[in-house]
Amino acid sequence: MQLALPPQYANYDAVFHAVSLLIALSIYWRLVPLPGLISWLILAASVLSLRAYTNRHYPDPNSSATTSQWLTLAAGLHGVLWGLAGYWCCARLTAMQQLPGVLLIASVTAWSLVALAHHWPAFVTFTLGALMPVGVGQLLYNDAMPFGSAAALLLYLVIILFLGRSIQRAKDHSRRLRQSNDRLVTELRQQREEAKSAQTLAEAANISKSKFLAAASHDLRQPLHAMGLLLHALENSLQDPESLAIIRQLDNSQQSMEKLFSALLDVSRLDAGVVEVNRHVFAIEQVLERLKDEFQPLAQARKLRFEVSSTPALVRSDPLLLSRILRNLITNAIVHTRQGGVSISCGPRPTAIEISICDTGPGIPQHELGNIFSEFHQLQNPERDHDKGLGLGLAIVRRLCALLGHDLGLESKPGEGTTFSLLVERVSPTTEKIYAINPPVPLHPGLLAGTSVLVVDDDIRITAAMKELLARWGITVKTAFNLEQAALLLGNGFAPDLAICDYRLRENLTGVQVLQRINAIMGRKVAGLLITGDTAPERIKDAHISGYALMHKPVNPAKLRNALAQLLSKRGIDS
């Protein structure tokens, strides 16, 4: 398919030939008989009008066979009219009188390169019709040099045809490129639409996944939470070694499940944006020394070398979140290293301290470097051995680093090992207060004896297990399944020191609403603890905004005991 003639060129063609006809009239109106000149002009103008009409209404000559034929016929007739005029000049006029007419014919054939090269048949018929009669006239009537003049016209004809063919081929090539580009643009547009549609579907699937995960997590956490409380209460009452061994095995299984839920919860809390950052200036060696004491036994059990090279430099960060990042990286390094060891080192940078965690493990293939921070993505663990982790540690590390603004680097060579590096802001010694990191002091269950607690939960297994566990700590416990039962207990004179409430209750009530109602009934603020098994980011955020202490199912009994003691101590109770 040829290129269509642009509309502006159709106008230019008509104007050019109209001007050419006027020039011919101005030159020859005194040299040739006027009736013949007028007749020629009328015929030329008629054919020019036909060409102009065809170009205007049918710019693409190959839109149909009829259009192509009409354009070829009109161009051929137009060229023959110019050629006959040149032949007449050769036969009737002197060489000097012929020259303006020959130059004018040469001009209109040169213009045809622009006007007709888009349609090769029309260009050829016009050019041959315009030049061949002039060449014949030169051979017949030029007495001085007939062959020289005819040869010059023939050479000009060959050059014009060659140029026309070259232009036509260039235009065809341009058309093919444009069509190819149009196809590429169309394909890219389709791919973009498909990608956009796929993204929309993926986002919808992710939302559905999050909702399902939150619902499933809550439902699974309920029995898991009750099981952990009952196992802890049962362990304190058994003396038989065999029974205790079974209880410990059950407890190990329960703790493995708890690790998975806790990791899922960490991801949800980070995505929900409810993790608070408490930045302090502290000595990085305090964090590293604690991690050394924590992981040295694990490394020794695996017969690995574990080295920590610290520095007294001061850094600015959240010590708890920074510890979590380093803890996950060290755990990952130890778990995946079979021989050799793991080393932690600190290096000064202009404005930061670079903490590097190096191992001599199997390394990470180049094509996997971008995938290891994805959730549940694990290398060399097709059997999903939980001793090698759950595939969430590095996902949490990436989120925490983004939250704290710490640059995370990774270098790895398969067969040689992996190095994770972390840049933490370095602080020069100033008068700014230095934060001291102290290990938590464990609290003894007996210190809670004599206190009273109200437990509100709509799951009978949870209330039964919680009552059994708290009673063994010497706590007076009352349980309620809903707000009405809790209000009835309070109305009968029960005055709890603390209230433990499930966050999501029946009848679309939340634990926050129940705790607020308890405060209203008591006429004072009762220390409150929310417990939830919901990992939905929006609900975690809502619970966090309430200002009440929040724990997540399954609750570790020791952590629960410490949380109760801390809440009671804030009320002035001797714990």
MILO-198760 format. One record per residue (C-alpha): x, y, z; residue in one letter. Coordinates in steps of 0.5 Angstrom, whole numbers, plus 500, padded with zeros to 3 digits. Example, Ala and Ser with C-alpha at 12.3 -4.5 7.8 and 13.67 -1.06 7.14 Angstrom:
% MILO-198760
<rec east="525" north="491" up="516" res="A"/>
<rec east="527" north="498" up="514" res="S"/>
This chain:
% MILO-198760
<rec east="500" north="500" up="500" res="M"/>
<rec east="503" north="507" up="498" res="Q"/>
<rec east="503" north="513" up="502" res="L"/>
<rec east="497" north="518" up="501" res="A"/>
<rec east="498" north="525" up="499" res="L"/>
<rec east="498" north="530" up="504" res="P"/>
<rec east="492" north="535" up="503" res="P"/>
<rec east="497" north="541" up="503" res="Q"/>
<rec east="501" north="538" up="497" res="Y"/>
<rec east="494" north="537" up="493" res="A"/>
<rec east="493" north="544" up="494" res="N"/>
<rec east="501" north="546" up="493" res="Y"/>
<rec east="500" north="542" up="486" res="D"/>
<rec east="494" north="545" up="484" res="A"/>
<rec east="497" north="552" up="485" res="V"/>
<rec east="504" north="550" up="482" res="F"/>
<rec east="501" north="548" up="476" res="H"/>
<rec east="496" north="554" up="475" res="A"/>
<rec east="502" north="559" up="476" res="V"/>
<rec east="506" north="555" up="471" res="S"/>
<rec east="500" north="556" up="466" res="L"/>
<rec east="500" north="563" up="467" res="L"/>
<rec east="507" north="563" up="466" res="I"/>
<rec east="506" north="559" up="459" res="A"/>
<rec east="501" north="564" up="457" res="L"/>
<rec east="505" north="570" up="459" res="S"/>
<rec east="511" north="568" up="455" res="I"/>
<rec east="507" north="565" up="448" res="Y"/>
<rec east="501" north="569" up="448" res="W"/>
<rec east="505" north="573" up="442" res="R"/>
<rec east="509" north="568" up="439" res="L"/>
<rec east="503" north="563" up="438" res="V"/>
<rec east="496" north="563" up="435" res="P"/>
<rec east="492" north="566" up="440" res="L"/>
<rec east="486" north="561" up="439" res="P"/>
<rec east="491" north="555" up="439" res="G"/>
<rec east="494" north="557" up="446" res="L"/>
<rec east="487" north="559" up="449" res="I"/>
<rec east="485" north="552" up="447" res="S"/>
<rec east="491" north="549" up="450" res="W"/>
<rec east="490" north="552" up="456" res="L"/>
<rec east="483" north="550" up="457" res="I"/>
<rec east="485" north="543" up="456" res="L"/>
<rec east="490" north="544" up="461" res="A"/>
<rec east="486" north="547" up="466" res="A"/>
<rec east="481" north="542" up="465" res="S"/>
<rec east="486" north="536" up="467" res="V"/>
<rec east="489" north="540" up="472" res="L"/>
<rec east="482" north="541" up="476" res="S"/>
<rec east="481" north="533" up="475" res="L"/>
<rec east="487" north="532" up="478" res="R"/>
<rec east="486" north="537" up="484" res="A"/>
<rec east="479" north="534" up="485" res="Y"/>
<rec east="482" north="527" up="485" res="T"/>
<rec east="488" north="529" up="490" res="N"/>
<rec east="483" north="532" up="494" res="R"/>
<rec east="477" north="527" up="495" res="H"/>
<rec east="482" north="521" up="494" res="Y"/>
<rec east="488" north="522" up="497" res="P"/>
<rec east="490" north="515" up="497" res="D"/>
<rec east="491" north="513" up="490" res="P"/>
<rec east="490" north="505" up="492" res="N"/>
<rec east="484" north="506" up="496" res="S"/>
<rec east="481" north="503" up="490" res="S"/>
<rec east="483" north="501" up="483" res="A"/>
<rec east="478" north="506" up="480" res="T"/>
<rec east="481" north="512" up="484" res="T"/>
<rec east="488" north="509" up="482" res="S"/>
<rec east="486" north="509" up="474" res="Q"/>
<rec east="483" north="516" up="475" res="W"/>
<rec east="489" north="519" up="478" res="L"/>
<rec east="494" north="515" up="473" res="T"/>
<rec east="489" north="517" up="467" res="L"/>
<rec east="489" north="525" up="469" res="A"/>
<rec east="497" north="525" up="470" res="A"/>
<rec east="498" north="522" up="464" res="G"/>
<rec east="493" north="527" up="460" res="L"/>
<rec east="497" north="533" up="464" res="H"/>
<rec east="504" north="530" up="462" res="G"/>
<rec east="502" north="529" up="455" res="V"/>
<rec east="499" north="536" up="454" res="L"/>
<rec east="505" north="539" up="457" res="W"/>
<rec east="509" north="535" up="452" res="G"/>
<rec east="505" north="537" up="446" res="L"/>
<rec east="506" north="544" up="447" res="A"/>
<rec east="514" north="543" up="448" res="G"/>
<rec east="513" north="539" up="441" res="Y"/>
<rec east="510" north="545" up="438" res="W"/>
<rec east="515" north="549" up="440" res="C"/>
<rec east="520" north="545" up="437" res="C"/>
<rec east="517" north="545" up="431" res="A"/>
<rec east="515" north="552" up="430" res="R"/>
<rec east="520" north="557" up="434" res="L"/>
<rec east="527" north="558" up="434" res="T"/>
<rec east="532" north="555" up="439" res="A"/>
<rec east="532" north="561" up="444" res="M"/>
<rec east="524" north="562" up="443" res="Q"/>
<rec east="524" north="554" up="445" res="Q"/>
<rec east="528" north="555" up="451" res="L"/>
<rec east="523" north="558" up="456" res="P"/>
<rec east="518" north="553" up="454" res="G"/>
<rec east="523" north="547" up="455" res="V"/>
<rec east="525" north="550" up="462" res="L"/>
<rec east="518" north="550" up="464" res="L"/>
<rec east="517" north="543" up="462" res="I"/>
<rec east="523" north="541" up="466" res="A"/>
<rec east="520" north="545" up="472" res="S"/>
<rec east="513" north="541" up="472" res="V"/>
<rec east="517" north="534" up="471" res="T"/>
<rec east="521" north="536" up="477" res="A"/>
<rec east="515" north="538" up="481" res="W"/>
<rec east="512" north="532" up="480" res="S"/>
<rec east="517" north="528" up="484" res="L"/>
<rec east="513" north="532" up="490" res="V"/>
<rec east="506" north="531" up="487" res="A"/>
<rec east="506" north="524" up="484" res="L"/>
<rec east="512" north="520" up="487" res="A"/>
<rec east="507" north="517" up="492" res="H"/>
<rec east="504" north="514" up="486" res="H"/>
<rec east="509" north="511" up="481" res="W"/>
<rec east="504" north="509" up="475" res="P"/>
<rec east="502" north="516" up="475" res="A"/>
<rec east="509" north="519" up="476" res="F"/>
<rec east="511" north="515" up="470" res="V"/>
<rec east="506" north="517" up="465" res="T"/>
<rec east="506" north="524" up="467" res="F"/>
<rec east="514" north="524" up="466" res="T"/>
<rec east="514" north="520" up="460" res="L"/>
<rec east="508" north="524" up="457" res="G"/>
<rec east="511" north="531" up="458" res="A"/>
<rec east="519" north="529" up="456" res="L"/>
<rec east="518" north="524" up="450" res="M"/>
<rec east="515" north="529" up="445" res="P"/>
<rec east="520" north="534" up="447" res="V"/>
<rec east="525" north="529" up="445" res="G"/>
<rec east="522" north="527" up="439" res="V"/>
<rec east="521" north="535" up="437" res="G"/>
<rec east="529" north="536" up="438" res="Q"/>
<rec east="531" north="530" up="434" res="L"/>
<rec east="526" north="532" up="428" res="L"/>
<rec east="527" north="540" up="428" res="Y"/>
<rec east="533" north="542" up="432" res="N"/>
<rec east="538" north="543" up="426" res="D"/>
<rec east="544" north="545" up="430" res="A"/>
<rec east="545" north="539" up="435" res="M"/>
<rec east="539" north="534" up="435" res="P"/>
<rec east="542" north="528" up="438" res="F"/>
<rec east="545" north="532" up="443" res="G"/>
<rec east="539" north="536" up="445" res="S"/>
<rec east="535" north="529" up="445" res="A"/>
<rec east="541" north="526" up="449" res="A"/>
<rec east="540" north="531" up="454" res="A"/>
<rec east="533" north="530" up="455" res="L"/>
<rec east="534" north="523" up="455" res="L"/>
<rec east="539" north="523" up="461" res="L"/>
<rec east="534" north="528" up="465" res="Y"/>
<rec east="528" north="523" up="464" res="L"/>
<rec east="533" north="518" up="467" res="V"/>
<rec east="535" north="522" up="473" res="I"/>
<rec east="528" north="524" up="474" res="I"/>
<rec east="525" north="517" up="474" res="L"/>
<rec east="531" north="514" up="478" res="F"/>
<rec east="529" north="520" up="483" res="L"/>
<rec east="522" north="519" up="483" res="G"/>
<rec east="523" north="511" up="484" res="R"/>
<rec east="528" north="513" up="490" res="S"/>
<rec east="523" north="517" up="493" res="I"/>
<rec east="517" north="512" up="492" res="Q"/>
<rec east="522" north="507" up="496" res="R"/>
<rec east="524" north="512" up="501" res="A"/>
<rec east="516" north="513" up="502" res="K"/>
<rec east="514" north="506" up="502" res="D"/>
<rec east="520" north="505" up="507" res="H"/>
<rec east="517" north="510" up="512" res="S"/>
<rec east="510" north="508" up="511" res="R"/>
<rec east="513" north="501" up="513" res="R"/>
<rec east="516" north="504" up="519" res="L"/>
<rec east="510" north="508" up="521" res="R"/>
<rec east="506" north="502" up="521" res="Q"/>
<rec east="511" north="498" up="525" res="S"/>
<rec east="511" north="504" up="530" res="N"/>
<rec east="504" north="504" up="530" res="D"/>
<rec east="503" north="497" up="531" res="R"/>
<rec east="508" north="497" up="537" res="L"/>
<rec east="505" north="503" up="540" res="V"/>
<rec east="498" north="499" up="540" res="T"/>
<rec east="502" north="493" up="543" res="E"/>
<rec east="505" north="497" up="548" res="L"/>
<rec east="498" north="500" up="550" res="R"/>
<rec east="495" north="494" up="550" res="Q"/>
<rec east="500" north="491" up="554" res="Q"/>
<rec east="500" north="497" up="559" res="R"/>
<rec east="492" north="496" up="559" res="E"/>
<rec east="493" north="489" up="561" res="E"/>
<rec east="498" north="490" up="566" res="A"/>
<rec east="494" north="496" up="569" res="K"/>
<rec east="488" north="490" up="569" res="S"/>
<rec east="493" north="485" up="572" res="A"/>
<rec east="495" north="490" up="577" res="Q"/>
<rec east="488" north="492" up="579" res="T"/>
<rec east="486" north="484" up="580" res="L"/>
<rec east="493" north="483" up="584" res="A"/>
<rec east="491" north="489" up="589" res="E"/>
<rec east="484" north="486" up="589" res="A"/>
<rec east="487" north="479" up="591" res="A"/>
<rec east="492" north="482" up="596" res="N"/>
<rec east="486" north="485" up="599" res="I"/>
<rec east="482" north="479" up="599" res="S"/>
<rec east="488" north="475" up="602" res="K"/>
<rec east="489" north="480" up="607" res="S"/>
<rec east="482" north="480" up="609" res="K"/>
<rec east="482" north="472" up="609" res="F"/>
<rec east="489" north="472" up="613" res="L"/>
<rec east="486" north="477" up="618" res="A"/>
<rec east="480" north="472" up="619" res="A"/>
<rec east="483" north="466" up="619" res="A"/>
<rec east="489" north="468" up="624" res="S"/>
<rec east="484" north="471" up="629" res="H"/>
<rec east="480" north="464" up="628" res="D"/>
<rec east="486" north="460" up="629" res="L"/>
<rec east="489" north="464" up="635" res="R"/>
<rec east="483" north="463" up="639" res="Q"/>
<rec east="484" north="456" up="641" res="P"/>
<rec east="492" north="457" up="640" res="L"/>
<rec east="491" north="462" up="645" res="H"/>
<rec east="487" north="458" up="650" res="A"/>
<rec east="492" north="452" up="649" res="M"/>
<rec east="498" north="456" up="651" res="G"/>
<rec east="495" north="458" up="657" res="L"/>
<rec east="492" north="451" up="659" res="L"/>
<rec east="499" north="448" up="658" res="L"/>
<rec east="502" north="453" up="662" res="H"/>
<rec east="497" north="452" up="668" res="A"/>
<rec east="498" north="444" up="667" res="L"/>
<rec east="505" north="444" up="667" res="E"/>
<rec east="505" north="447" up="674" res="N"/>
<rec east="501" north="442" up="677" res="S"/>
<rec east="504" north="436" up="674" res="L"/>
<rec east="510" north="432" up="677" res="Q"/>
<rec east="510" north="426" up="673" res="D"/>
<rec east="517" north="426" up="669" res="P"/>
<rec east="513" north="423" up="663" res="E"/>
<rec east="507" north="427" up="663" res="S"/>
<rec east="512" north="433" up="664" res="L"/>
<rec east="516" north="431" up="657" res="A"/>
<rec east="509" north="431" up="653" res="I"/>
<rec east="507" north="437" up="656" res="I"/>
<rec east="514" north="440" up="654" res="R"/>
<rec east="513" north="437" up="647" res="Q"/>
<rec east="506" north="440" up="646" res="L"/>
<rec east="509" north="447" up="649" res="D"/>
<rec east="515" north="447" up="643" res="N"/>
<rec east="509" north="445" up="638" res="S"/>
<rec east="505" north="451" up="641" res="Q"/>
<rec east="511" north="456" up="641" res="Q"/>
<rec east="513" north="454" up="633" res="S"/>
<rec east="506" north="456" up="631" res="M"/>
<rec east="506" north="462" up="636" res="E"/>
<rec east="513" north="464" up="632" res="K"/>
<rec east="509" north="464" up="625" res="L"/>
<rec east="503" north="468" up="628" res="F"/>
<rec east="508" north="473" up="631" res="S"/>
<rec east="512" north="474" up="625" res="A"/>
<rec east="505" north="475" up="621" res="L"/>
<rec east="503" north="480" up="626" res="L"/>
<rec east="510" north="484" up="625" res="D"/>
<rec east="509" north="484" up="618" res="V"/>
<rec east="501" north="487" up="619" res="S"/>
<rec east="503" north="492" up="624" res="R"/>
<rec east="509" north="495" up="620" res="L"/>
<rec east="504" north="495" up="614" res="D"/>
<rec east="499" north="498" up="618" res="A"/>
<rec east="504" north="504" up="620" res="G"/>
<rec east="502" north="503" up="628" res="V"/>
<rec east="510" north="501" up="630" res="V"/>
<rec east="512" north="507" up="634" res="E"/>
<rec east="519" north="509" up="633" res="V"/>
<rec east="523" north="512" up="639" res="N"/>
<rec east="530" north="514" up="637" res="R"/>
<rec east="535" north="515" up="642" res="H"/>
<rec east="542" north="516" up="642" res="V"/>
<rec east="546" north="510" up="645" res="F"/>
<rec east="552" north="506" up="645" res="A"/>
<rec east="552" north="501" up="639" res="I"/>
<rec east="556" north="496" up="643" res="E"/>
<rec east="551" north="495" up="648" res="Q"/>
<rec east="546" north="492" up="643" res="V"/>
<rec east="552" north="488" up="640" res="L"/>
<rec east="554" north="485" up="647" res="E"/>
<rec east="547" north="483" up="648" res="R"/>
<rec east="546" north="480" up="642" res="L"/>
<rec east="553" north="476" up="643" res="K"/>
<rec east="550" north="474" up="649" res="D"/>
<rec east="544" north="472" up="646" res="E"/>
<rec east="546" north="468" up="640" res="F"/>
<rec east="553" north="465" up="643" res="Q"/>
<rec east="550" north="459" up="645" res="P"/>
<rec east="546" north="458" up="639" res="L"/>
<rec east="552" north="458" up="635" res="A"/>
<rec east="556" north="454" up="640" res="Q"/>
<rec east="550" north="448" up="639" res="A"/>
<rec east="551" north="449" up="632" res="R"/>
<rec east="559" north="448" up="632" res="K"/>
<rec east="560" north="455" up="629" res="L"/>
<rec east="565" north="461" up="630" res="R"/>
<rec east="561" north="467" up="633" res="F"/>
<rec east="565" north="473" up="633" res="E"/>
<rec east="563" north="480" up="635" res="V"/>
<rec east="567" north="486" up="634" res="S"/>
<rec east="564" north="492" up="637" res="S"/>
<rec east="565" north="500" up="638" res="T"/>
<rec east="564" north="505" up="643" res="P"/>
<rec east="561" north="509" up="638" res="A"/>
<rec east="554" north="513" up="639" res="L"/>
<rec east="549" north="512" up="634" res="V"/>
<rec east="542" north="515" up="633" res="R"/>
<rec east="536" north="510" up="632" res="S"/>
<rec east="531" north="506" up="636" res="D"/>
<rec east="535" north="501" up="640" res="P"/>
<rec east="529" north="496" up="640" res="L"/>
<rec east="527" north="496" up="633" res="L"/>
<rec east="535" north="496" up="631" res="L"/>
<rec east="536" north="490" up="635" res="S"/>
<rec east="530" north="486" up="632" res="R"/>
<rec east="533" north="488" up="625" res="I"/>
<rec east="540" north="485" up="627" res="L"/>
<rec east="537" north="479" up="631" res="R"/>
<rec east="533" north="477" up="625" res="N"/>
<rec east="539" north="478" up="620" res="L"/>
<rec east="544" north="474" up="625" res="I"/>
<rec east="539" north="468" up="626" res="T"/>
<rec east="538" north="468" up="619" res="N"/>
<rec east="546" north="467" up="618" res="A"/>
<rec east="547" north="462" up="624" res="I"/>
<rec east="541" north="458" up="621" res="V"/>
<rec east="544" north="458" up="614" res="H"/>
<rec east="551" north="457" up="616" res="T"/>
<rec east="553" north="449" up="616" res="R"/>
<rec east="561" north="450" up="617" res="Q"/>
<rec east="565" north="456" up="619" res="G"/>
<rec east="562" north="462" up="623" res="G"/>
<rec east="558" north="468" up="623" res="V"/>
<rec east="562" north="475" up="625" res="S"/>
<rec east="559" north="482" up="626" res="I"/>
<rec east="563" north="488" up="625" res="S"/>
<rec east="563" north="495" up="625" res="C"/>
<rec east="566" north="500" up="621" res="G"/>
<rec east="566" north="508" up="621" res="P"/>
<rec east="563" north="512" up="615" res="R"/>
<rec east="563" north="520" up="614" res="P"/>
<rec east="556" north="520" up="618" res="T"/>
<rec east="554" north="513" up="620" res="A"/>
<rec east="556" north="507" up="623" res="I"/>
<rec east="556" north="501" up="618" res="E"/>
<rec east="554" north="494" up="622" res="I"/>
<rec east="556" north="488" up="617" res="S"/>
<rec east="553" north="481" up="619" res="I"/>
<rec east="558" north="476" up="615" res="C"/>
<rec east="557" north="469" up="614" res="D"/>
<rec east="560" north="463" up="611" res="T"/>
<rec east="554" north="460" up="609" res="G"/>
<rec east="552" north="457" up="602" res="P"/>
<rec east="551" north="464" up="599" res="G"/>
<rec east="545" north="467" up="595" res="I"/>
<rec east="545" north="466" up="587" res="P"/>
<rec east="545" north="472" up="583" res="Q"/>
<rec east="538" north="471" up="580" res="H"/>
<rec east="535" north="471" up="587" res="E"/>
<rec east="538" north="477" up="590" res="L"/>
<rec east="531" north="481" up="589" res="G"/>
<rec east="527" north="475" up="592" res="N"/>
<rec east="529" north="474" up="598" res="I"/>
<rec east="526" north="480" up="602" res="F"/>
<rec east="519" north="477" up="599" res="S"/>
<rec east="514" north="474" up="604" res="E"/>
<rec east="515" north="467" up="605" res="F"/>
<rec east="521" north="466" up="600" res="H"/>
<rec east="526" north="461" up="602" res="Q"/>
<rec east="532" north="458" up="599" res="L"/>
<rec east="535" north="451" up="600" res="Q"/>
<rec east="529" north="449" up="604" res="N"/>
<rec east="524" north="446" up="600" res="P"/>
<rec east="521" north="441" up="606" res="E"/>
<rec east="519" north="448" up="609" res="R"/>
<rec east="523" north="446" up="616" res="D"/>
<rec east="521" north="451" up="621" res="H"/>
<rec east="528" north="450" up="624" res="D"/>
<rec east="531" north="454" up="618" res="K"/>
<rec east="526" north="460" up="619" res="G"/>
<rec east="519" north="462" up="616" res="L"/>
<rec east="521" north="466" up="610" res="G"/>
<rec east="519" north="472" up="614" res="L"/>
<rec east="525" north="475" up="617" res="G"/>
<rec east="528" north="479" up="611" res="L"/>
<rec east="521" north="481" up="610" res="A"/>
<rec east="521" north="484" up="617" res="I"/>
<rec east="528" north="487" up="616" res="V"/>
<rec east="526" north="491" up="610" res="R"/>
<rec east="520" north="494" up="613" res="R"/>
<rec east="524" north="496" up="619" res="L"/>
<rec east="530" north="499" up="615" res="C"/>
<rec east="525" north="503" up="611" res="A"/>
<rec east="521" north="505" up="617" res="L"/>
<rec east="528" north="507" up="621" res="L"/>
<rec east="531" north="510" up="614" res="G"/>
<rec east="537" north="505" up="615" res="H"/>
<rec east="540" north="503" up="608" res="D"/>
<rec east="541" north="496" up="608" res="L"/>
<rec east="546" north="493" up="603" res="G"/>
<rec east="547" north="486" up="601" res="L"/>
<rec east="553" north="482" up="598" res="E"/>
<rec east="553" north="475" up="596" res="S"/>
<rec east="557" north="470" up="593" res="K"/>
<rec east="555" north="462" up="592" res="P"/>
<rec east="559" north="458" up="596" res="G"/>
<rec east="563" north="463" up="599" res="E"/>
<rec east="558" north="467" up="604" res="G"/>
<rec east="553" north="473" up="605" res="T"/>
<rec east="554" north="480" up="608" res="T"/>
<rec east="549" north="484" up="610" res="F"/>
<rec east="551" north="491" up="612" res="S"/>
<rec east="547" north="496" up="615" res="L"/>
<rec east="548" north="504" up="616" res="L"/>
<rec east="546" north="507" up="622" res="V"/>
<rec east="547" north="515" up="624" res="E"/>
<rec east="553" north="516" up="628" res="R"/>
<rec east="553" north="521" up="633" res="V"/>
<rec east="559" north="525" up="636" res="S"/>
<rec east="560" north="526" up="643" res="P"/>
<rec east="555" north="531" up="646" res="T"/>
<rec east="551" north="534" up="652" res="T"/>
<rec east="545" north="530" up="649" res="E"/>
<rec east="543" north="525" up="654" res="K"/>
<rec east="546" north="518" up="653" res="I"/>
<rec east="540" north="512" up="653" res="Y"/>
<rec east="542" north="506" up="657" res="A"/>
<rec east="540" north="500" up="655" res="I"/>
<rec east="538" north="495" up="661" res="N"/>
<rec east="536" north="488" up="660" res="P"/>
<rec east="528" north="487" up="662" res="P"/>
<rec east="528" north="485" up="670" res="V"/>
<rec east="523" north="478" up="670" res="P"/>
<rec east="517" north="479" up="675" res="L"/>
<rec east="515" north="473" up="679" res="H"/>
<rec east="508" north="471" up="679" res="P"/>
<rec east="507" north="471" up="686" res="G"/>
<rec east="508" north="479" up="686" res="L"/>
<rec east="501" north="479" up="683" res="L"/>
<rec east="497" north="475" up="689" res="A"/>
<rec east="492" north="479" up="692" res="G"/>
<rec east="490" north="483" up="686" res="T"/>
<rec east="483" north="482" up="682" res="S"/>
<rec east="482" north="482" up="674" res="V"/>
<rec east="476" north="482" up="670" res="L"/>
<rec east="476" north="478" up="664" res="V"/>
<rec east="472" north="479" up="658" res="V"/>
<rec east="472" north="475" up="652" res="D"/>
<rec east="466" north="471" up="648" res="D"/>
<rec east="470" north="465" up="647" res="D"/>
<rec east="469" north="460" up="653" res="I"/>
<rec east="475" north="456" up="652" res="R"/>
<rec east="479" north="463" up="653" res="I"/>
<rec east="476" north="465" up="659" res="T"/>
<rec east="476" north="458" up="662" res="A"/>
<rec east="484" north="458" up="661" res="A"/>
<rec east="485" north="465" up="663" res="M"/>
<rec east="481" north="464" up="669" res="K"/>
<rec east="485" north="457" up="671" res="E"/>
<rec east="492" north="461" up="669" res="L"/>
<rec east="491" north="467" up="673" res="L"/>
<rec east="488" north="464" up="679" res="A"/>
<rec east="494" north="460" up="680" res="R"/>
<rec east="498" north="466" up="680" res="W"/>
<rec east="494" north="468" up="686" res="G"/>
<rec east="489" north="473" up="682" res="I"/>
<rec east="482" north="474" up="684" res="T"/>
<rec east="478" north="473" up="677" res="V"/>
<rec east="472" north="474" up="674" res="K"/>
<rec east="470" north="473" up="667" res="T"/>
<rec east="464" north="475" up="663" res="A"/>
<rec east="462" north="474" up="656" res="F"/>
<rec east="460" north="480" up="654" res="N"/>
<rec east="459" north="488" up="656" res="L"/>
<rec east="452" north="486" up="660" res="E"/>
<rec east="455" north="480" up="664" res="Q"/>
<rec east="461" north="485" up="666" res="A"/>
<rec east="456" north="491" up="668" res="A"/>
<rec east="452" north="486" up="672" res="L"/>
<rec east="459" north="484" up="676" res="L"/>
<rec east="461" north="491" up="677" res="L"/>
<rec east="454" north="492" up="679" res="G"/>
<rec east="454" north="487" up="684" res="N"/>
<rec east="460" north="490" up="688" res="G"/>
<rec east="466" north="487" up="684" res="F"/>
<rec east="472" north="492" up="683" res="A"/>
<rec east="477" north="490" up="679" res="P"/>
<rec east="484" north="493" up="679" res="D"/>
<rec east="485" north="491" up="672" res="L"/>
<rec east="481" north="489" up="666" res="A"/>
<rec east="483" north="484" up="660" res="I"/>
<rec east="478" north="485" up="654" res="C"/>
<rec east="478" north="481" up="647" res="D"/>
<rec east="479" north="487" up="642" res="Y"/>
<rec east="473" north="484" up="637" res="R"/>
<rec east="467" north="481" up="641" res="L"/>
<rec east="460" north="480" up="639" res="R"/>
<rec east="455" north="485" up="637" res="E"/>
<rec east="460" north="489" up="633" res="N"/>
<rec east="463" north="491" up="640" res="L"/>
<rec east="470" north="492" up="641" res="T"/>
<rec east="474" north="491" up="647" res="G"/>
<rec east="476" north="499" up="647" res="V"/>
<rec east="468" north="500" up="648" res="Q"/>
<rec east="468" north="495" up="653" res="V"/>
<rec east="474" north="498" up="657" res="L"/>
<rec east="471" north="505" up="656" res="Q"/>
<rec east="464" north="503" up="659" res="R"/>
<rec east="467" north="499" up="665" res="I"/>
<rec east="471" north="506" up="667" res="N"/>
<rec east="464" north="509" up="666" res="A"/>
<rec east="461" north="504" up="671" res="I"/>
<rec east="467" north="504" up="676" res="M"/>
<rec east="467" north="512" up="676" res="G"/>
<rec east="475" north="511" up="675" res="R"/>
<rec east="480" north="509" up="670" res="K"/>
<rec east="481" north="502" up="671" res="V"/>
<rec east="488" north="499" up="668" res="A"/>
<rec east="486" north="496" up="661" res="G"/>
<rec east="489" north="490" up="657" res="L"/>
<rec east="487" north="489" up="650" res="L"/>
<rec east="488" north="482" up="647" res="I"/>
<rec east="487" north="481" up="640" res="T"/>
<rec east="488" north="475" up="635" res="G"/>
<rec east="486" north="480" up="629" res="D"/>
<rec east="492" north="481" up="624" res="T"/>
<rec east="488" north="486" up="620" res="A"/>
<rec east="492" north="493" up="619" res="P"/>
<rec east="486" north="497" up="620" res="E"/>
<rec east="484" north="494" up="626" res="R"/>
<rec east="491" north="494" up="629" res="I"/>
<rec east="491" north="501" up="628" res="K"/>
<rec east="485" north="502" up="631" res="D"/>
<rec east="487" north="498" up="637" res="A"/>
<rec east="493" north="502" up="638" res="H"/>
<rec east="490" north="509" up="637" res="I"/>
<rec east="486" north="507" up="643" res="S"/>
<rec east="492" north="508" up="648" res="G"/>
<rec east="491" north="501" up="652" res="Y"/>
<rec east="496" north="496" up="652" res="A"/>
<rec east="495" north="491" up="647" res="L"/>
<rec east="498" north="484" up="646" res="M"/>
<rec east="497" north="479" up="641" res="H"/>
<rec east="494" north="472" up="641" res="K"/>
<rec east="497" north="467" up="642" res="P"/>
<rec east="499" north="470" up="649" res="V"/>
<rec east="506" north="468" up="652" res="N"/>
<rec east="504" north="467" up="659" res="P"/>
<rec east="511" north="470" up="662" res="A"/>
<rec east="509" north="476" up="658" res="K"/>
<rec east="502" north="476" up="660" res="L"/>
<rec east="505" north="476" up="667" res="R"/>
<rec east="510" north="482" up="666" res="N"/>
<rec east="505" north="486" up="662" res="A"/>
<rec east="500" north="485" up="668" res="L"/>
<rec east="505" north="487" up="673" res="A"/>
<rec east="507" north="493" up="669" res="Q"/>
<rec east="500" north="496" up="668" res="L"/>
<rec east="499" north="495" up="676" res="L"/>
<rec east="505" north="498" up="678" res="S"/>
<rec east="503" north="504" up="674" res="K"/>
<rec east="497" north="505" up="678" res="R"/>
<rec east="501" north="505" up="685" res="G"/>
<rec east="500" north="497" up="686" res="I"/>
<rec east="506" north="494" up="690" res="D"/>
<rec east="508" north="489" up="685" res="S"/>
